[in-house]
Amino acid sequence: MIRKHIPNLLTCCNLMSGCMATGAAFYGNYRWAIVMILVGAVFDFFDGMVARLLGVSSPIGKELDSLADVVTFGVAPSAILFYLFHEVHYPAVLLPLASYIPYTAFLMAAFSALRLAKFNLDTRQTTSFIGLPTPANALFWGSFVVGQHAFLVSLKFNAVFLFLFMFLSCLLLVAEVPLFSLKFKSLGWAQNRVQYVFLLGCLLCLPLGASSLSGMIVWYVLLSLVTNVIVRRDLSNS
């Protein structure tokens, strides 16, 4: 039966997109890398949907999906950072380590794999997320590097800042921080006000150009944190 293989075919397209994004990143072609990460994200969105619509979900499909996601949303952004570490400015004290520090970029691949493993087993993440989703993290770095490349390789920035920002995003991947779901329960304001506020903020990020995706993801994290504070306050007052 051909239809049972369609979701896995889409997942393999996600995997191939991640491989192409990784290859492009190793050559410093950041724009092609972010394009292929976006293409992979589209395939990742549709493979699960198609599997549910056709009623052909399978254990091998779930394993293949996680493998593809590790490559597209873990290895590919790591490769982007690996190349960027070769371009950024190094303080004099770190110059002897300049040939080795770029390999720390693959911490992101490891944290992404851990994030995906936790997601597969965590029953709390059926309607929302705990920690930053790997596609959001990958899209943030791709968009940020493309849009802010001139600043990142200038003397105003250096490898220490890049490592700290990278490590922060790694921690966000596995942090026990609830992030709201982008799914709409209806079209009403009451049940979806957070989602509507998020979309409004996304519109304001569009003038950022190539950095707009990274701005949207930062806005998503900040809005989730504010929402969590409000929810806790309301619970303590009730």
C-alpha positions, 0 to 999 in steps of 0.5 A, spaced: 500 500 500 503 506 497 499 511 502 502 508 508 509 510 505 507 517 504 508 520 511 515 517 511 517 520 504 515 527 507 519 525 513 525 523 509 524 530 505 525 533 511 531 529 513 534 531 506 533 538 507 536 538 513 542 535 510 542 540 505 542 546 510 548 543 514 552 542 507 550 549 505 552 552 512 559 548 512 560 553 506 558 559 509 552 559 505 547 562 510 541 564 506 541 557 503 541 554 509 535 558 512 531 556 506 532 549 507 531 549 514 524 552 512 523 547 507 524 542 512 520 545 517 514 545 512 515 537 511 515 536 518 509 540 519 505 536 514 508 529 515 505 528 522 498 531 519 498 526 513 499 520 517 493 522 522 489 524 516 491 517 512 491 513 519 497 510 517 501 512 523 507 507 525 513 506 530 518 507 525 515 513 522 516 516 529 523 514 530 524 517 523 521 523 524 525 524 531 532 523 527 530 528 521 528 533 526 535 532 530 539 533 523 534 539 520 533 543 527 539 540 531 545 539 526 544 544 521 544 550 526 550 547 529 553 547 522 551 555 522 554 556 528 560 552 527 562 557 520 560 563 524 565 561 530 570 562 524 568 569 522 567 572 529 572 576 532 576 573 538 579 577 544 587 576 544 586 571 550 582 566 546 586 566 540 590 560 542 583 556 542 580 559 536 581 553 532 578 549 537 572 553 540 568 553 533 567 545 535 563 547 541 557 549 536 555 542 536 553 542 543 546 545 540 545 538 536 546 535 543 541 539 546 536 539 541 537 531 541 535 531 548 529 536 547 526 531 542 527 525 546 524 529 552 518 531 547 517 524 545 516 522 552 513 528 556 505 527 556 505 534 558 506 537 551 500 535 548 497 542 548 503 546 549 511 546 550 515 545 555 522 548 553 523 552 546 521 547 540 527 545 536 524 548 529 523 555 533 531 555 535 533 553 528 529 558 525 532 563 530 539 562 529 538 562 521 534 568 521 539 572 526 545 570 522 543 572 516 540 578 518 545 581 523 551 578 520 555 584 519 554 586 526 556 579 528 563 579 525 564 586 527 569 588 532 563 590 537 561 582 537 566 577 539 566 569 540 565 570 548 558 573 546 556 568 541 558 562 545 554 565 551 548 566 546 548 559 544 549 556 551 543 560 553 539 557 547 541 550 549 538 551 556 532 554 553 531 547 549 531 543 555 528 548 560 522 547 564 519 553 562 512 552 559 511 556 552 504 557 549 501 553 543 500 557 537 494 552 535 487 556 535 481 553 539 476 558 536 476 564 533 474 568 539 478 573 543 477 570 550 480 563 549 486 565 544 488 572 546 495 570 547 495 567 540 492 574 537 497 578 541 503 574 539 500 575 531 500 582 532 507 582 535 509 578 529 507 584 524 511 589 528 517 584 527 516 584 519 520 591 518 526 587 521 527 584 514 531 577 514 531 578 522 524 578 522 523 570 524 528 571 530 525 577 532 518 573 532 521 567 536 524 572 541 517 575 542 514 568 543 519 566 548 518 573 552 510 573 551 510 566 554 514 568 560 510 574 561 503 569 560 506 564 565 507 570 571 500 572 570 497 565 570 501 564 577 499 570 580 492 569 578 492 562 581 495 565 587 490 570 588 484 565 587 
